């Protein structure tokens, strides 16, 4: 090496070759940089390799809480010996002065809270502990709402912690829960609630053995399983109130295997007793985050290939109503809207860019769909690798939405809107690295076939609420769209939100109506259309360039407009109008005017009925424009 120096820490230096004294191993076992010089008669090209030395033992460190300055964990003189604990320090809290972890992270090798000691992690505070946590029966370890306890090693904790989770609900709201502690009775989540359920994927008493809700009052919550609990009986049915669930017990930690199951039906959809039955109905499992910290949803999905690559979170945005069809197999009069589920996968959330940040909060229950094929009972695998002190533990459903920063993806959220009552449903189409134009487990999420107002994209006739497409983006791409409408009437499709290149560039976004041969610019306004009750998979394509010829284009041309204050009148400020056809919402020709040869025409033969009309306007330069009006 001829005088070359190596600066290293916590590594082994392995020297091989023809050196004076032969090969040597030098161990450097501390975090302080040091310099080593290797000398010898250099022959036969000796080599030096550097490896991480796992035999190095960090110097021992014990910190005892004295609280002499304040209650703040991160003040050096609150500890004996002085200094804020690091990940290599055993921490002892044993006096009556509370120790509080606030906004700054806290780290320790182990934590012991004894005697009358008290450790509190405030809202959004984080404690990262490598090893064991031991809490005496006379002591307190309390995690306030949105705080996190991160564990690294797979070790068994001793004693009880208390974790609080707060959500804003009414009496009629169901919250999806999972326990972050061992052996917790589900009835203690909300003692004043009378309705508590778990989900059974297959149940013999139901039609065809498909899944359904089963009573779960007074059951011990299974690690990694989800449960639903209705709001307290004394809460308002209309005005939301803050409710805090308090979980007390030994903190869950390490590898947790949670059993899931599915049925065997994989045939076509059908109706039974007025309820639609789909092949996925016996695949659903209600599970939950088992830890007192958030977990990464995509890491969880990636680690568990036995389930489809998306989760479903319940938001409960609407109250129960007799107007909603029964989504299950009982004779319920009042039902909740199944459109209130968020689907989330590696492309994003089905309902919009700011509804879910990708981190499943502590105590949060959610649905997954077990894939067909393989054994019909398997285990889901939760590990500490899913946890991190960088994950936000504050986004809990049902609760107020937090702002979310999207990753670099190119996405379009489209809404279908029922213009009668302004109800809507959203579909997500996006372009992302890792996705393909075929079906991808982590980028595509099937829609719910029971939703009566629905918009979805299609891959080989399979309906998707979320569809990922390959990158780089190609403006020749064509995405087939389908929809379902609950009754005949006028509906609209419009852009709810965009990001990526659709936000930062002027890339066009068109809806192609294949029935009317209209290409509509969705950036200008939503597209209104007449639809009959039922499902239509063949009417619309989402496209990104105008594929009709120049002479049959719907133009966003302000030189031609329609007024209706004194009868239906068409105006053209530049070119003379050659002809006009007027269609109703059923695509019937109402009026056909030929040889107009003027810049203005009054269509006085059309009576005002407040109905939707489409005007096909041909100018004398052979340009064709389409205008939509309600008259």
Backbone torsions as a table, in degrees:
resi	resn	phi	psi	omega
1	UNK	NA	-18.0	172.1
2	UNK	51.9	55.5	172.4
3	UNK	86.8	3.4	178.1
4	UNK	-72.2	137.0	-179.4
5	UNK	-104.0	146.4	176.2
6	UNK	-117.6	128.6	176.4
7	UNK	-106.6	119.3	-168.5
8	UNK	-138.8	162.1	169.0
9	UNK	-152.4	141.8	179.5
10	UNK	52.0	46.7	179.3
11	UNK	-139.0	168.0	168.9
12	UNK	-107.7	140.7	175.2
13	UNK	-107.3	119.6	-179.1
14	UNK	-110.9	118.0	-177.1
15	UNK	-109.0	125.7	178.3
16	UNK	-129.7	152.1	179.4
17	UNK	127.3	-176.3	-177.3
18	UNK	-86.9	83.0	-179.3
19	UNK	-114.4	156.7	172.9
20	UNK	-59.9	125.2	179.4
21	UNK	88.0	-3.0	177.7
22	UNK	78.9	-175.1	-179.2
23	UNK	-69.5	150.5	-179.2
24	UNK	-138.5	154.7	170.9
25	UNK	-119.5	123.2	179.9
26	UNK	-112.2	125.8	179.8
27	UNK	-102.3	134.1	177.1
28	UNK	-124.1	107.4	-167.9
29	UNK	-115.3	49.9	168.3
30	UNK	-152.7	170.8	-173.6
31	UNK	-85.3	-4.5	-178.4
32	UNK	-86.3	128.3	179.8
33	UNK	-60.2	139.8	176.0
34	UNK	-136.1	161.6	-178.3
35	UNK	-116.4	130.8	177.0
36	UNK	-116.3	143.8	176.1
37	UNK	-122.6	122.5	-179.9
38	UNK	-101.7	120.5	-178.7
39	UNK	-118.3	150.8	176.0
40	UNK	169.7	166.8	175.4
41	UNK	-74.0	111.7	-172.2
42	UNK	-80.6	112.3	176.1
43	UNK	-138.8	153.7	174.0
44	UNK	55.7	34.0	173.1
45	UNK	50.9	66.1	177.4
46	UNK	-64.0	154.8	-179.9
47	UNK	-124.5	154.7	174.5
48	UNK	-125.6	126.0	176.4
49	UNK	-119.5	151.0	-178.0
50	UNK	-121.6	127.2	179.0
51	UNK	-128.8	154.0	174.8
52	UNK	-67.5	128.9	-176.9
53	UNK	-95.1	101.5	-178.8
54	UNK	-77.9	-5.4	175.8
55	UNK	-85.9	-10.0	178.7
56	UNK	-67.5	131.8	178.4
57	UNK	-109.6	116.9	179.5
58	UNK	-58.9	150.7	179.3
59	UNK	-59.2	144.4	-178.1
60	UNK	-65.4	147.4	-178.1
61	UNK	-148.3	124.0	175.3
62	UNK	-127.4	129.9	178.9
63	UNK	-122.5	128.1	178.2
64	UNK	-112.3	130.1	-178.2
65	UNK	-71.8	127.9	174.4
66	UNK	-115.1	-22.7	177.4
67	UNK	58.0	30.7	-174.2
68	UNK	-76.2	-19.4	-177.8
69	UNK	-104.0	-46.2	-176.5
70	UNK	-163.5	-169.7	176.4
71	UNK	-97.1	5.9	-172.9
72	UNK	-83.6	119.5	177.1
73	UNK	-52.7	-37.9	-169.6
74	UNK	-88.9	21.5	173.3
75	UNK	-104.6	122.4	-171.3
76	UNK	-58.4	-43.4	-174.5
77	UNK	-77.5	-0.2	171.4
78	UNK	-79.1	0.3	-176.1
79	UNK	-123.5	150.8	174.0
80	UNK	-122.8	122.7	-10.0
81	UNK	-64.5	163.5	-174.8
82	UNK	-60.1	141.3	178.6
83	UNK	132.6	135.4	178.6
84	UNK	-69.2	133.9	-178.4
85	UNK	-58.7	148.2	173.9
86	UNK	-112.1	-178.3	-178.1
87	UNK	-66.4	-11.3	179.5
88	UNK	-98.7	6.3	-173.2
89	UNK	-106.0	133.0	168.0
90	UNK	-80.3	127.7	-174.1
91	UNK	-110.1	132.7	176.9
92	UNK	-121.2	123.6	176.5
93	UNK	-120.2	109.2	-171.2
94	UNK	-140.1	15.8	175.9
95	UNK	-120.0	178.6	-169.9
96	UNK	-82.8	-7.6	177.6
97	UNK	-78.0	119.9	-178.5
98	UNK	-62.1	143.1	173.5
99	UNK	-106.8	125.5	-173.1
100	UNK	-123.2	129.5	173.0
101	UNK	-101.9	118.3	-177.4
102	UNK	-104.5	-120.1	-172.5
103	UNK	-76.9	-30.6	-179.9
104	UNK	-79.1	146.6	178.2
105	UNK	-68.3	150.3	173.7
106	UNK	-121.4	145.0	-179.8
107	UNK	-131.7	150.9	177.0
108	UNK	-161.5	154.1	172.6
109	UNK	-75.2	-42.9	174.7
110	UNK	-150.1	160.1	177.4
111	UNK	-132.3	127.3	173.2
112	UNK	-119.8	122.7	176.3
113	UNK	-113.2	112.0	-173.3
114	UNK	-126.1	177.6	-178.8
115	UNK	51.0	-125.7	178.6
116	UNK	-102.5	25.0	-178.7
117	UNK	-63.8	154.2	-178.7
118	UNK	-143.4	124.1	176.0
119	UNK	-120.5	123.0	179.7
120	UNK	-120.2	133.6	171.1
121	UNK	-107.2	113.5	-176.1
122	UNK	-74.7	173.1	179.9
123	UNK	-50.2	123.2	179.8
124	UNK	74.9	0.6	174.1
125	UNK	-73.8	157.3	-175.9
126	UNK	-137.3	132.6	171.5
127	UNK	-117.1	127.2	178.3
128	UNK	-113.1	117.6	-173.7
129	UNK	-124.3	127.6	-178.0
130	UNK	-74.0	-43.4	-172.5
131	UNK	-116.7	-133.8	-168.3
132	UNK	-80.4	148.5	169.4
133	UNK	-116.4	128.5	-177.8
134	UNK	-128.7	116.5	-177.6
135	UNK	-119.4	121.1	179.3
136	UNK	-70.4	157.9	180.0
137	UNK	-63.6	-24.9	-179.3
138	UNK	-90.2	-2.6	-175.0
139	UNK	-108.9	173.1	-179.6
140	UNK	-132.0	136.7	170.5
141	UNK	-131.7	106.0	-170.3
142	UNK	-118.2	129.6	174.8
143	UNK	-108.5	114.9	178.0
144	UNK	-75.5	170.0	-177.6
145	UNK	-54.9	136.1	176.7
146	UNK	74.2	4.0	173.7
147	UNK	-84.2	170.1	-175.3
148	UNK	-140.1	142.3	170.6
149	UNK	-118.1	111.3	-177.8
150	UNK	-101.7	129.7	175.3
151	UNK	-114.7	145.1	179.9
152	UNK	-102.4	-56.1	-177.2
153	UNK	-81.4	151.2	178.3
154	UNK	-87.5	78.9	-178.6
155	UNK	-124.5	157.5	-179.5
156	UNK	-86.4	129.3	177.0
157	UNK	-83.6	162.6	177.4
158	UNK	-124.8	143.0	179.0
159	UNK	80.3	175.8	-171.9
160	UNK	-107.1	142.6	166.9
161	UNK	-108.2	166.3	173.8
162	UNK	-123.9	123.9	178.8
163	UNK	-120.3	132.4	180.0
164	UNK	-108.2	138.4	174.4
165	UNK	-130.6	127.0	-175.9
166	UNK	-114.8	135.5	178.0
167	UNK	-142.2	154.0	-179.1
168	UNK	-100.0	117.0	-172.3
169	UNK	-143.5	165.9	167.6
170	UNK	-107.5	177.4	177.9
171	UNK	-59.4	-36.0	-173.9
172	UNK	-84.8	-4.0	-179.3
173	UNK	-79.9	135.4	168.9
174	UNK	-98.7	134.9	175.6
175	UNK	-112.0	137.4	-179.5
176	UNK	-93.0	115.9	-172.6
177	UNK	-115.5	156.7	167.7
178	UNK	-145.8	147.5	-173.5
179	UNK	-89.8	131.4	174.6
180	UNK	-86.5	1.4	-178.6
181	UNK	-129.7	163.0	-178.4
182	UNK	-77.4	150.8	166.6
183	UNK	53.5	44.7	-178.1
184	UNK	-100.4	130.7	179.8
185	UNK	-77.0	125.3	-174.6
186	UNK	-62.7	-27.3	178.7
187	UNK	-68.1	-19.5	178.1
188	UNK	-81.2	-7.9	174.4
189	UNK	-60.6	-44.4	179.0
190	UNK	-147.3	88.4	-174.3
191	UNK	-58.2	-24.0	-179.2
192	UNK	-92.9	11.7	178.3
193	UNK	-102.1	136.0	-176.7
194	UNK	-100.2	-13.5	-175.2
195	UNK	-115.6	113.2	-177.3
196	UNK	-136.1	130.1	-175.4
197	UNK	-137.6	158.4	167.1
198	UNK	-124.0	165.7	-179.1
199	UNK	-105.8	129.4	177.0
200	UNK	-106.1	115.1	-175.8
201	UNK	-59.3	-37.4	175.7
202	UNK	-133.5	140.4	-177.5
203	UNK	-145.9	123.4	-168.8
204	UNK	-68.0	-24.2	-177.4
205	UNK	-80.3	-10.0	179.8
206	UNK	-89.0	162.3	173.6
207	UNK	-56.7	128.0	175.7
208	UNK	64.4	8.2	178.5
209	UNK	72.4	19.5	-177.8
210	UNK	-81.6	167.6	-170.5
211	UNK	-69.1	161.3	178.6
212	UNK	-167.3	169.6	176.8
213	UNK	-77.3	143.9	176.7
214	UNK	-134.0	143.7	179.5
215	UNK	-59.5	140.3	-177.3
216	UNK	-132.7	13.9	-177.6
217	UNK	-56.1	136.5	176.8
218	UNK	68.2	12.5	175.4
219	UNK	-84.4	149.7	172.1
220	UNK	-77.7	128.5	-175.9
221	UNK	-69.5	125.0	179.1
222	UNK	-74.7	137.3	180.0
223	UNK	-57.6	126.3	177.4
224	UNK	83.5	-1.8	176.7
225	UNK	-93.7	154.9	178.3
226	UNK	-107.8	154.0	179.2
227	UNK	-141.1	153.3	174.9
228	UNK	-115.9	138.2	-178.2
229	UNK	-132.1	127.1	178.9
230	UNK	-76.3	160.0	-179.9
231	UNK	-58.5	157.7	-179.6
232	UNK	-55.5	145.9	-177.1
233	UNK	-62.5	-25.4	-177.7
234	UNK	-92.8	7.1	177.9
235	UNK	-82.7	158.3	175.5
236	UNK	-66.7	147.7	176.5
237	UNK	-84.8	-7.7	-176.2
238	UNK	-124.9	-34.7	-175.4
239	UNK	-101.8	118.6	-179.7
240	UNK	-64.3	144.4	175.6
241	UNK	-131.0	151.8	175.8
242	UNK	-71.7	131.3	176.4
243	UNK	-125.2	134.1	179.7
244	UNK	-116.5	120.1	172.2
245	UNK	-90.1	139.1	-177.5
246	UNK	-120.1	113.6	179.0
247	UNK	-100.2	128.5	179.4
248	UNK	-129.1	129.9	179.6
249	UNK	159.7	-176.6	178.7
250	UNK	-70.5	128.2	-176.0
251	UNK	-63.5	130.5	174.2
252	UNK	-65.3	144.9	-175.7
253	UNK	-158.7	156.5	172.1
254	UNK	75.1	-160.5	-177.8
255	UNK	-71.1	127.2	178.4
256	UNK	-127.0	123.5	178.4
257	UNK	-103.7	117.7	-177.0
258	UNK	-111.4	121.8	-177.5
259	UNK	-71.4	139.6	172.1
260	UNK	-130.5	162.5	-176.8
261	UNK	-148.6	165.1	175.6
262	UNK	-148.9	163.8	172.5
263	UNK	-87.3	-167.9	-173.5
264	UNK	-116.6	0.0	-177.6
265	UNK	-78.4	128.1	177.7
266	UNK	-136.3	23.5	-178.1
267	UNK	-85.3	-167.8	-178.5
268	UNK	-72.5	163.3	175.7
269	UNK	-68.6	150.5	176.4
270	UNK	-156.3	170.2	178.7
271	UNK	-107.3	139.8	178.1
272	UNK	-140.1	115.4	-179.3
273	UNK	62.4	30.6	179.4
274	UNK	85.8	-4.8	-179.9
275	UNK	-106.6	133.2	179.0
276	UNK	-75.7	131.3	179.9
277	UNK	-111.8	129.6	178.9
278	UNK	-120.2	164.8	-177.4
279	UNK	-68.6	-16.7	-179.6
280	UNK	-89.1	-6.5	-171.7
281	UNK	-65.5	-23.0	178.1
282	UNK	-104.2	19.5	179.7
283	UNK	-110.0	-11.5	-173.2
284	UNK	-75.7	140.1	174.5
285	UNK	-132.9	130.3	176.8
286	UNK	-92.8	111.8	-177.3
287	UNK	-123.0	-170.3	-179.5
288	UNK	-167.6	163.2	176.1
289	UNK	-68.7	119.9	-176.2
290	UNK	-89.4	1.2	-171.6
291	UNK	-108.8	158.5	174.5
292	UNK	-83.6	39.1	176.6
293	UNK	-158.4	162.2	179.3
294	UNK	-71.2	154.6	173.3
295	UNK	-123.2	154.6	179.8
296	UNK	-81.9	121.5	-175.7
297	UNK	-63.4	-41.5	-177.7
298	UNK	-70.1	-39.7	175.6
299	UNK	-60.9	-40.4	178.4
300	UNK	-63.3	-46.7	-179.6
301	UNK	-64.5	-39.9	-179.9
302	UNK	-64.5	-36.2	-177.3
303	UNK	-78.9	-6.9	-175.0
304	UNK	-130.0	79.1	-175.6
305	UNK	-71.1	-4.2	178.8
306	UNK	-80.1	-6.4	178.5
307	UNK	-117.4	156.3	175.9
308	UNK	-64.1	156.0	-167.1
309	UNK	-84.6	41.3	174.4
310	UNK	-150.8	158.1	174.3
311	UNK	-113.6	160.1	175.1
312	UNK	-122.9	122.2	179.1
313	UNK	-109.4	136.0	-179.3
314	UNK	-88.9	124.6	179.2
315	UNK	-102.3	-23.4	-174.9
316	UNK	47.0	70.4	178.6
317	UNK	-88.1	-12.8	-177.2
318	UNK	-131.7	154.6	-179.4
319	UNK	-82.2	158.6	178.6
320	UNK	-65.0	149.3	-177.1
321	UNK	-153.5	151.4	174.5
322	UNK	-72.8	-11.2	179.6
323	UNK	-75.3	-18.4	-179.5
324	UNK	-87.4	132.2	179.4
325	UNK	-69.0	152.9	-178.6
326	UNK	-67.8	116.2	-178.2
327	UNK	-83.5	-3.6	-176.2
328	UNK	-123.3	-143.2	-169.5
329	UNK	-130.9	34.4	175.0
330	UNK	-122.7	174.6	-178.6
331	UNK	-95.2	52.3	-177.6
332	UNK	-70.9	136.1	177.0
333	UNK	-82.4	-45.3	178.9
334	UNK	-106.6	132.6	-177.7
335	UNK	-131.8	156.8	174.6
336	UNK	-90.3	156.8	-179.2
337	UNK	-79.5	122.0	178.5
338	UNK	-73.9	-5.7	174.2
339	UNK	-73.6	-6.7	-178.6
340	UNK	-84.4	8.7	174.9
341	UNK	-89.9	136.0	169.7
342	UNK	-92.3	128.9	169.2
343	UNK	-96.8	138.4	-178.0
344	UNK	-139.7	131.6	173.5
345	UNK	-144.5	-161.4	-173.7
346	UNK	-68.6	-14.7	176.1
347	UNK	-86.3	-32.3	-179.6
348	UNK	147.3	-161.9	-179.3
349	UNK	-99.7	139.1	-175.7
350	UNK	-63.8	-29.3	-170.7
351	UNK	-89.9	-8.6	179.3
352	UNK	148.5	170.0	-173.6
353	UNK	-76.3	-17.1	-172.1
354	UNK	-116.5	24.1	-174.5
355	UNK	-102.0	-18.7	-178.8
356	UNK	-156.4	133.3	-174.3
357	UNK	-92.8	1.3	177.1
358	UNK	92.8	-2.6	179.7
359	UNK	-111.9	119.6	-178.6
360	UNK	-81.7	117.6	-172.0
361	UNK	-71.6	158.0	174.0
362	UNK	-57.5	137.3	179.3
363	UNK	81.7	0.7	-174.6
364	UNK	-89.6	126.9	172.4
365	UNK	-94.0	153.1	-179.5
366	UNK	-160.0	161.5	-179.9
367	UNK	-97.3	145.0	167.4
368	UNK	-131.5	158.3	179.9
369	UNK	-113.1	119.6	179.4
370	UNK	-74.0	135.2	-178.9
371	UNK	-75.4	147.1	172.0
372	UNK	-71.4	157.1	-175.5
373	UNK	93.0	147.9	-176.6
374	UNK	77.2	-179.5	-179.0
375	UNK	-59.8	148.0	-179.1
376	UNK	-85.7	-1.2	168.5
377	UNK	-131.7	128.8	-179.8
378	UNK	-145.3	178.8	177.5
379	UNK	-114.3	138.8	166.8
380	UNK	-86.8	147.3	-173.6
381	UNK	-113.2	113.0	171.7
382	UNK	-104.5	135.2	176.9
383	UNK	-138.9	165.5	177.6
384	UNK	-63.6	-17.7	178.8
385	UNK	-64.8	-18.0	178.7
386	UNK	-79.9	-8.3	-173.3
387	UNK	-105.7	150.5	176.5
388	UNK	-158.3	150.2	177.5
389	UNK	-75.6	-1.9	176.4
390	UNK	-93.5	-4.2	-176.0
391	UNK	-88.4	131.1	177.9
392	UNK	-70.9	124.4	179.3
393	UNK	-102.9	17.7	-173.3
394	UNK	-99.6	-6.3	-176.4
395	UNK	-98.7	97.6	-175.5
396	UNK	-118.9	133.9	178.2
397	UNK	-102.5	139.4	0.2
398	UNK	-84.4	135.2	179.5
399	UNK	-166.2	178.4	177.9
400	UNK	-69.3	138.8	-179.0
401	UNK	-69.1	143.4	173.2
402	UNK	-100.6	155.7	175.5
403	UNK	-71.5	141.4	-176.0
404	UNK	-127.0	137.0	174.1
405	UNK	-94.6	122.1	-176.2
406	UNK	-79.6	151.2	171.4
407	UNK	-73.5	170.9	179.5
408	UNK	-74.3	92.4	176.2
409	UNK	-138.3	161.9	-177.2
410	UNK	-113.8	104.1	-165.9
411	UNK	-132.0	149.6	176.2
412	UNK	-130.3	124.3	171.4
413	UNK	-102.3	121.7	179.6
414	UNK	-109.8	139.6	175.7
415	UNK	-108.5	142.4	161.0
416	UNK	-105.8	132.0	-173.0
417	UNK	-122.1	130.9	171.1
418	UNK	-83.3	109.5	-174.1
419	UNK	-70.1	-11.3	178.7
420	UNK	-74.1	-43.2	-176.5
421	UNK	-127.0	5.5	178.3
422	UNK	62.9	18.0	171.1
423	UNK	-71.6	156.8	-175.1
424	UNK	-150.3	165.7	174.7
425	UNK	-144.7	146.0	-171.4
426	UNK	-117.7	143.4	171.9
427	UNK	-125.6	145.8	-179.9
428	UNK	-114.4	127.5	171.4
429	UNK	-124.9	131.3	-176.8
430	UNK	-152.0	162.9	-178.8
431	UNK	-117.2	125.5	-173.8
432	UNK	-151.0	147.4	173.3
433	UNK	-59.9	134.5	-179.6
434	UNK	99.7	-19.8	178.5
435	UNK	-89.3	158.0	173.8
436	UNK	-129.6	175.1	178.1
437	UNK	-85.7	-0.8	170.1
438	UNK	-96.2	-176.9	-177.6
439	UNK	-74.4	131.2	179.1
440	UNK	-124.8	129.9	-174.7
441	UNK	-58.8	-40.2	-173.2
442	UNK	-94.3	-3.0	-176.9
443	UNK	-121.2	-11.9	-179.0
444	UNK	-121.4	137.4	179.2
445	UNK	-132.7	123.4	-179.7
446	UNK	-64.9	149.3	175.7
447	UNK	-80.8	170.3	176.2
448	UNK	-90.9	116.1	-175.8
449	UNK	-70.7	-7.4	179.3
450	UNK	-87.9	-13.9	-177.5
451	UNK	-68.2	126.7	-174.6
452	UNK	-81.7	-29.7	169.9
453	UNK	-109.3	115.2	-170.8
454	UNK	-151.8	146.7	171.7
455	UNK	-129.0	136.2	-175.8
456	UNK	-151.8	158.0	170.9
457	UNK	-99.5	166.7	-172.0
458	UNK	-127.3	138.8	167.0
459	UNK	-129.7	111.2	-179.7
460	UNK	52.4	46.4	176.3
461	UNK	70.0	4.6	173.2
462	UNK	-91.4	135.1	-173.3
463	UNK	-92.1	132.7	-176.1
464	UNK	-126.8	132.6	170.3
465	UNK	-77.4	-30.5	176.3
466	UNK	-128.7	129.9	174.5
467	UNK	-133.0	122.4	174.1
468	UNK	-91.5	139.9	179.6
469	UNK	-121.5	159.1	-173.3
470	UNK	-73.4	154.5	170.8
471	UNK	-109.0	156.8	1.0
472	UNK	-71.5	154.4	179.4
473	UNK	-62.6	136.6	178.6
474	UNK	-121.9	120.9	-176.8
475	UNK	-72.4	-0.7	171.6
476	UNK	-86.7	-2.5	-176.7
477	UNK	-64.5	145.7	177.7
478	UNK	-128.7	124.6	-179.1
479	UNK	-115.1	110.2	177.3
480	UNK	-65.8	137.9	178.6
481	UNK	-120.7	143.8	172.9
482	UNK	-126.1	167.3	179.3
483	UNK	-150.0	159.5	172.6
484	UNK	-131.1	134.5	-178.9
485	UNK	-124.3	141.2	-174.5
486	UNK	-76.7	-19.7	-178.6
487	UNK	-159.9	165.0	176.7
488	UNK	-69.2	139.5	-179.5
489	UNK	165.0	-167.5	-179.0
490	UNK	-99.5	131.1	179.5
491	UNK	-129.0	162.7	178.2
492	UNK	-130.6	147.6	171.2
493	UNK	-120.1	127.2	-178.3
494	UNK	-146.7	169.0	179.1
495	UNK	-81.2	123.9	175.1
496	UNK	-87.3	-43.5	-178.9
497	UNK	-162.8	157.2	176.1
498	UNK	-141.5	159.2	170.0
499	UNK	-151.7	-174.4	-178.7
500	UNK	64.2	-142.3	-176.5
501	UNK	-64.6	-25.0	178.3
502	UNK	-69.2	-22.7	178.0
503	UNK	-92.6	-35.4	-172.5
504	UNK	-94.4	-9.6	177.9
505	UNK	-127.2	175.0	179.8
506	UNK	-93.5	25.6	-179.2
507	UNK	-54.6	125.3	-178.5
508	UNK	-70.0	149.8	175.5
509	UNK	-132.6	113.4	-176.3
510	UNK	-117.0	151.2	168.2
511	UNK	-111.2	123.3	180.0
512	UNK	-100.1	113.5	174.6
513	UNK	-85.8	104.9	-174.7
514	UNK	-73.1	-23.6	178.5
515	UNK	-74.1	-43.8	-178.0
516	UNK	-96.8	-2.9	-177.5
517	UNK	54.4	46.8	177.8
518	UNK	-113.9	133.6	171.2
519	UNK	-107.8	119.3	-173.5
520	UNK	-113.3	134.8	177.8
521	UNK	-80.7	105.5	-177.6
522	UNK	-70.0	-20.2	176.9
523	UNK	-68.8	-25.6	-177.2
524	UNK	-80.9	-40.9	-178.5
525	UNK	-172.7	163.1	173.2
526	UNK	-64.4	159.2	178.9
527	UNK	-103.0	122.8	179.9
528	UNK	-99.7	142.2	-176.9
529	UNK	-154.0	158.0	174.7
530	UNK	-91.6	136.3	177.8
531	UNK	-139.6	147.5	173.5
532	UNK	-87.5	164.9	176.6
533	UNK	-61.8	137.4	175.2
534	UNK	122.7	-164.8	-174.5
535	UNK	-108.5	137.6	177.3
536	UNK	-133.0	115.2	-178.3
537	UNK	-102.2	3.3	-168.3
538	UNK	-125.3	7.8	-172.6
539	UNK	-91.5	-36.9	-169.2
540	UNK	-121.3	146.6	166.1
541	UNK	-125.6	142.7	168.5
542	UNK	-91.5	121.3	-178.1
543	UNK	-131.7	170.7	-171.4
544	UNK	-129.9	6.2	169.4
545	UNK	-148.3	154.2	-177.4
546	UNK	-77.7	114.6	-175.1
547	UNK	-96.9	-6.1	174.9
548	UNK	-79.7	156.8	179.5
549	UNK	-65.9	162.3	-175.9
550	UNK	-59.4	-30.4	-176.7
551	UNK	-85.0	-2.2	178.6
552	UNK	-129.1	38.3	-176.6
553	UNK	-98.7	139.3	167.6
554	UNK	-80.3	115.1	-174.6
555	UNK	-102.3	141.7	171.2
556	UNK	-87.8	71.7	-169.3
557	UNK	-111.4	111.5	-178.0
558	UNK	-76.2	-4.4	177.8
559	UNK	-75.1	-12.4	177.1
560	UNK	-123.8	129.1	180.0
561	UNK	-147.7	165.6	-177.7
562	UNK	-121.5	132.5	175.0
563	UNK	-119.3	158.6	-175.5
564	UNK	-140.4	14.3	-177.5
565	UNK	-70.5	-35.7	178.9
566	UNK	-126.5	54.8	-175.0
567	UNK	95.1	161.9	-178.1
568	UNK	-77.3	114.3	-173.6
569	UNK	-127.3	135.3	178.1
570	UNK	-108.6	132.7	-178.2
571	UNK	-122.3	143.2	171.9
572	UNK	-134.3	123.2	-174.6
573	UNK	-88.0	-12.9	-175.6
574	UNK	-120.8	-63.5	-176.3
575	UNK	-95.1	148.8	171.0
576	UNK	-67.7	149.4	175.9
577	UNK	-84.5	131.0	178.8
578	UNK	-90.3	-49.4	-178.8
579	UNK	-154.9	160.8	178.5
580	UNK	-140.3	131.8	168.7
581	UNK	-116.2	137.9	178.4
582	UNK	-118.1	125.5	-179.6
583	UNK	-112.5	146.2	170.5
584	UNK	-88.4	-177.6	-174.2
585	UNK	-71.8	-9.5	174.7
586	UNK	-96.7	11.6	177.8
587	UNK	69.2	25.5	175.9
588	UNK	-93.4	141.1	178.6
589	UNK	-76.4	119.7	179.5
590	UNK	-92.1	-41.3	-179.3
591	UNK	-144.6	143.1	176.2
592	UNK	-134.5	106.5	-178.5
593	UNK	-104.7	118.9	177.9
594	UNK	-105.1	159.3	173.3
595	UNK	50.0	53.7	179.7
596	UNK	-71.6	-49.5	176.0
597	UNK	49.8	41.4	174.0
598	UNK	-151.0	170.0	-178.8
599	UNK	-91.1	-6.4	-179.9
600	UNK	-142.7	139.6	175.1
601	UNK	-145.9	135.7	176.2
602	UNK	-100.4	123.8	179.9
603	UNK	-93.9	70.5	-170.9
604	UNK	-75.8	-10.4	178.4
605	UNK	-80.4	-8.1	179.8
606	UNK	-91.8	120.1	179.7
607	UNK	-82.3	145.0	-179.8
608	UNK	-78.5	119.0	-179.7
609	UNK	-129.1	9.4	-177.4
610	UNK	55.9	40.3	179.3
611	UNK	-110.0	158.8	177.2
612	UNK	-76.8	135.6	178.8
613	UNK	-131.9	149.3	173.8
614	UNK	-118.7	125.8	179.9
615	UNK	-106.4	122.3	174.0
616	UNK	-98.2	110.0	-172.2
617	UNK	-111.4	117.8	177.9
618	UNK	-105.4	125.4	178.6
619	UNK	-90.5	167.2	-177.5
620	UNK	-70.6	-14.4	173.1
621	UNK	-89.5	12.9	177.5
622	UNK	73.3	7.8	171.4
623	UNK	-71.4	140.4	178.9
624	UNK	-117.8	127.5	179.1
625	UNK	-123.0	149.6	176.7
626	UNK	-118.4	130.4	176.7
627	UNK	-123.8	138.0	179.6
628	UNK	-112.3	130.2	-179.0
629	UNK	-138.6	160.8	168.4
630	UNK	-112.6	120.2	-175.6
631	UNK	-144.3	NA	NA
